Amino acid sequence: MDLAIEDAAAWSEAIFGSVDLGDKRLTRRLTQIGKQLSSMPGGSLPESCEGQDALIEGSYRFLRNKRVTANQIAEGGYQVTSWLSQSNPTLLAIEDTTTLSYTHQVKESLGDLGGPKEKSNRGFHVHTTLLMDAEQEKTIGLIAQERWCRDIKERGKKNHRRVRLYTEKESYKWERNTRELENRLGSKMFDVISVCDREADIFEYIQYKLDHNQRFIVRASHNRKLEGSNCYLFQILSSATILGTYTIEIAQKANRKKRQATLELKTASVTFSPSERRAKARELKPITLNVVIAKEKNPSESDCLEWILLTTEATTTFDCTRKITRYYEMRWRIEDFHKAWKSGVGAEEQRMQSIDNLEKMIVILSFVAIRLLQLKEYFEYPKTLDVNDKSTSCDALLTDAEWKVLWNSVERTSLPEKIPTAAWAYKAIARLGGWTDSKRTGKAAWSTIWKGWFRLQERVEGLWIATELMKM
């Protein structure tokens, strides 16, 4: 089941139209704000109102309303994600933590983000979970998000934090997040695989997942001691069972060149013992799980790719083990979400004068960022990138008016007799956003795709207005 991500009004109605705020007028205003912001990503709230004073005042009145909370807005969106996920056979719950930093007046009410104590950066810490369709590799939506402000008085108290109860530590966020997923997804949790980076390699968290028969892929961080042995995890990796090799493409980034890497897949089954200190603090017991090792063969000296993954998934064959590493590769989708949230829709550029108003705004923008991420996936569907694919026409992506306006905007010639291909549409939208393919990759940056797409929508709307005027 899909959302109408191409249409801002239909999308906003689907995400926010059922949010229970205790007053239908408030829900209608929220839906209007969602439509405004998703039609002009990166713009301020007044800019999204396009000079309409009533819209500006109504939008700010909504944010100032004490009866509306950020959690209410978010919960409504999470329920939509849960509903959309029910027909998917395998789901990935991809988690990560980031920060949102602010420098304007409200910063004094926000949390410590580090830096010199007298000039510390201020903002929110945010732990987000995306739900993805594992087979189609598409983002379904946000399913959980926790926002908090770290107390600057806790700076430098590492030893004090060490003796805190597990449930009082910041790292408890992983388990707390899992409990929220249980409440929202119910029996569907059996189909969910949590995908986490090294920060989630926490004994208590992993034991909780195992005790509740939940699936996960966690990148190992700690060289844990094996049960009934003097050996440690990293020592046994060289003797693990070799299943085969596979090749992936590593994208160009900053000073890193684009290249191909061949990785060797190994697997082992291990049992870890809890440390004595942890075992005394909580009722911890040994845990047994599978380990997948993906390590680059013949790497350059400065850049060796290696993942050590702890998982509940079966590792008996090369194919099922390769699927585990592919699922972990998809963890980078949440980095794309962070980019869309911060840069694409401008979550860090907001200038609300109270922490409550700011939090409501960034929650709304988190769902708008998901729409941008979904638009990226929509236009990067493999057939749009295959210039040799002549079978998929662009009407699989665009309406009749959209592709014709796009043709006139980019090609500036008479319309063709045959509808152009999806690959043409992808590049044409990118060109409308300023893409020149200077790196000869054939693939545009997704910020460029956004620009092209929203410019196209403006021109299609202009055509509609002109057509209506001619009828008068």
N, C-alpha and C positions, 0 to 999 in steps of 0.2 A: 504494500500500500504506500503510495507516494503523495507528497504534498505538491501543490502547484507552485513550485519555487520560482517559476518564471514571472508570475504575476504578483506584485507586491501586496495588493489589496487582498487577494485570495489567500496568499501565504499568511498574512497577519491575522486574518479571520480564523484560519485553521489553528494557528499557534495560541493566540490570545483570546479568541472569541468565547471560549468556555471557562475562562479564569473566573473563579468565584470571589468577587470582591465585596459581596453583600449589597451591591447596587448595580443594576444593569447599565446605568449611565456611566459608571466608572469603567466597566468592562468595555463599553463602546469607545470611551476616550482612550483606553489603553490600546485597543485595536487600531485606532486612528494614529496614535503615536508610533506604533510598530510599522504601519504602512508608510508614514512620513520618513522615518529613519531608514527603512530598507529601500526606499526610492532614491535616497541621497546619502549613501554610506560615506562616512568620513566628515560629513557636514555637522555643524552644531544644531541644537534643537531649534533655535530661531531660523536658521537657514533652511531646515527641512520644512518649515511652515510657509516658505516662499512669500514672505511679506504679509501674510494674512494675520492681522492683529488678534482676531478672535481665536485662531488656532494656537498662536503663541501663548496667550493668556490661559487658555484652557489646558494646554500641555503643562505649563508651570504650576497651575492650580492642582493638577493631578499629582505631580511629584511632591507638592507640599502637603497633600492630604494625609493627615495622621492615621486615618483608618486604613490606608493602603500600605502594605509592607513589601519589602523586596522578596521575602520568602513566599508570600502569597503569589506574586507574579511568577516567580520561578517554579513553584509547585504546579501551577497550571500548565506550564510548558513541559515539565517532566512527565505529566500524565499523558500528554499528546505523544511524546516519544515512546512511552510504555505501550500505548495503544497501537502505534505504528509498527512496533517490533514483534507483535504477536505471531505474525505469519512467517517470520524468518527462522529457518532451522538452526542456525548457529550465529550467536551474537558475540561481538568483542566489546568488552567494557574497558576502554582505554583511559587510564588515569595519569594525571600529572599535576604538579604544583607550579604556580608562577606568581609573580607579583605585579601589581598595578601601582605606579608611582605618581605622586602629585606634588606640585610646588606652590599652588595658590593658597588662599587664605585658610581653607578647610584643613590643610595639612597637619596643623597642630592637634586636630582631633583624631588623626589616623595613627597607624602603627609603625613601629620601627622596621625599616628595611635594610639597615646596615649603614656603613660609612662612618666618618668621625662622629662621635657621640654628640658634640655640640652642633653639628651640621648634618645630622642623620637624614637619610632619605626617608620619606614617609609615604604610607599607602596601605593597601590591602595585600595580604597573602590569600591566594585563591587555589583551592584544590578542586579540579574539574574532572568529570567523567563523561566521555563521549560514548554513545552506543553506536556500533557499526554492524552492518550486514557482512559477515565474514566471507561469504562466498562471492558476493558481487563487489565487495570492497567499497561499499558506499556508506556515507555517514547518515544515520537515521536521525540523531538529534542529541541534545543534552539530556542526561538522565539523573545527574547529581552535581551539585556544586556547593562548596563550603567556603565562606569568606570570613576572615578574621583579621584583627589588628593586634600585632605583637607588642607587648608592653616593653618599652625601652628600659624600664627598671630591671628587667630580667637579663639585660646585657651583661656578659661576664660571669654568669652564675651556672656554668656548665656542670660543676660538681653537685650543685644543689638539684639540678634537673635530673641527674643520674639516679638519685634516690627517690624520685617521685614515683607514684603508682603509675603503672602502664596507662590506665584510662585517663590520667591527667596530663600525659605527655602529648606534645604536638604530633608525634608519630602515630598516635592512636587514630589519626584521621583516616588511615587506610581501612581499618576495621569499621569505624563509624560510617564510612562511605558504603562499605559492603552491606551493613545493616539497613541503610537507606534503600539500596537496590533490592534487598529482600522484600521490603515493604511495598515497593512500587511494582516489582515484577512478579512476585509470588512464585508459583510453580515454574514460571518461565526461567527462573534462575538456573535450572538444570542445563539450559542451552547457552548460558553465558560463560565466557572465558575472560577473566580479568587479566589485562595485559599491563604490566607495571615495570618501571625502571628499577635501578639498584636501590633506590631509597626505600622500596617496599620489602627489601630482604630483612624482615623482622620476624623473629622466631614466633612471637605470640600471634602475629597476623597470619602467618602461614599455618600455624596449628588451628586457628579459628576456621580458616577455609577448609582444611582437611576434615575437621570435626563436623562440619556442616555439609560435607559432600559437594563442595563448590570447586569449580575448575579455575586454574590460573596458569599464567606464564609470567615468572618474575626473574629479572636478570640478577644473577648472584653478585653480591658485594662482599660477603664475609667468607673467609677461608675456614669453614666450620669443621669441628672435629667429628669424625665418623664414630658411630656407636660401636662399642666393643673392639676398638682399634686405637693405635697411636697415630694413625694416618689422618690427614686433613684433606678436604675436598680438592684443593688445587693440585695435591700430590698425585692423585689417582687419574687425572685427566689424560695423561700420556698413554695409560693402559686401557682406556675406554674403548668400546667396540666401534670400529670404523664401519659406517654404512655406505659411504660414497662421497661424491663431490658434486657441487653445482656452481654455476656462475651467475653473478649479479652485476648490475651496472651501478657504479657509484657516480653520482652527479657532480658536476663542477660546482665548487663553492669557494668564494673568496680566492685564496691562493692555491686551493686544491684543484688539480686538473681532473677532468672527467676520465674515468678509467673503468676497466672490467676487473673484477676480483673473483678468483676461484676459491671456494671455501670447502674444507673437508668437514663432513658431518660425523660426529661421534656421539655415543650415548652410553649412559650407565644408570643403574639404580642404586640409591644411597639411603642410609639412615643416619640422621643427625641426632646428637645428644644436646640437650640444653645445657648452658653453662650452669655451674653450681649456684651462682648468685641469682640468675633468673629462675632456676628451678625452685629455690627457696621462696622467692618473692611471689610466684604464682604456681599453680598446679600444672607444670609443664612436663611433657613426656616426650620420648624420642619420636621423631617424625620420619616417615619413609616417602620418598618421591623420586621422580625421574629427573635426570640431568641431560641436557642437550648441549653439546659443545660445537660451535661453528667457528672454525679458525681458518684464516686465509693461508693458502699455500704459496710459497715463494713470494712473500711480500717485500716491498721496499723496506729498507731499514727504519725509516722514520714513520711509516704508516702501516700498521698491521691491524686488520679487522678481526676481532675475536669477541664472541658472545658466549657466555656460560649461562644457560637458562634453566631455572628450576620449574618443574611443571607436573601437573597431574595427568597430562595427556599421554596417550600410548606412544611408545617409541620403538615398536617392534620392527617396523620397516622403514626404508629410506623415505617413501612417499609420505607417511604420516609424520615423520620427523621433519621433513622439509616443510610440511604445512605449518608446523610449530614455528619454525624460523620465519616463514612468510608472515604469520600472524604478528610476530614481534616486529618485523619490518614495518608493519602498519601502525605501530605505536607512534611513528613520526607524524601521523595525521593530527595528533593533538598539538604538535608544534605548529602545524599549519593553522589550527584554530586560534592559538595564541597570537599568531601573526595577524590573522584576520580581525581578531578582537582589538588588538592594540593599534595596529597600523591601518587596517582596512576600514573599521567603523569608528576609530578614534576614542576608544574607552579611556585612554590616559589623557585625552585632550579636554575632557569635560570639566566645567568650572562651577558646578553647583556649590552653594554656600553652606550646606549642612551635610553631615555624613549620611543621614538617612536619605536625603534627596539624591545624593551621589550614588549610593548603593542601588537605589531603584533604577537609576539611569543605566548603570553598568550591567545590571541584570537584563534589562530590555535589550541592550546592545549585545549581550552574549548570545541571544537567540538570533539577532540580525547577523552576527558573525557566522553562525551556523549556516544561515542562508547563503552567505558569500562562499563558504566552504563547499556547500552543495552545488552552487553554480559552477565552481571550479571543476568539481568532479563531473558535472553534467557536460561541460564543454571539453573535458579531457578524456571522454569516453574513447577507448582505443580506436574506433573507426573514424573519429574526427581527426586523429593524428596520422592516419594512414593515407598518404596521398595517392596510393595505388588502388584504394578501395573505391570502385565506381558504383557499387550497388546501393550504398546508403545515401539517400538524397537529403538535402538540408531541411526538408519539411519534417524530418524526424526530430529536429531541434527547434525550428522556427516556424511561426505562423506565415501564412501567405504574404501578409503585409510586411512582416519583419524581414523576410529574405529579399523582397523586392526593394524595400527602402535601403537595405544593406548593400544590395547590388548597385543601386544608383549612387550611394554615398562613396563606395570604394572603387568600383569599376568605371563609373561615369559613362556607360555606353547603354545601348538599348538592351532591354531584358532578353535573356537567352530563350530559345524555344523549349529547351529542356531544363528542368529544375536542377540547379547546381548541387554538388556533393556536400556531405557533412564536413569533409576535410576542407573544402573551400570556405564554408561558413566559419569554421574555427579560425582560419587565418585571416579572413576578412574582418571578423570582429576584433581580432588582435591588431590588425592594421588600423582600424578605426580608433583603437586605444593608443596608437603611436608606435606599434611594433615594427621593427625593420629586419629582424632575424640577423643581426650583425654578428652573432656568435655561430651562425649556421647550425643551430640545433633543431630547427623546425618547430620549436616549442616556445611559446610566449610565457613571460612571467605572469602569474595569475593576477597581480595588480593591474597589469595591462589589459587582461581579459575583462576585469571589472569595468575599467574605464570605457572600453569599447562597448560592452553590453549596455551600460547605463546611457552612453551617448546614443546608441541605437534606440533605446526606449524613449528618450527625449524626442528623437526625430519621428518615431512612429506616432507618438502623442501629438506632435506638431501636425502631422498629416491628418490625424483624426480631427483636430480642431479646425484645420483649413477646410476639410470636407464638410463639417457641420456648418461652418460659416457660409459656404456656397449654397447650402440648402435654404438659407434665410432669405 
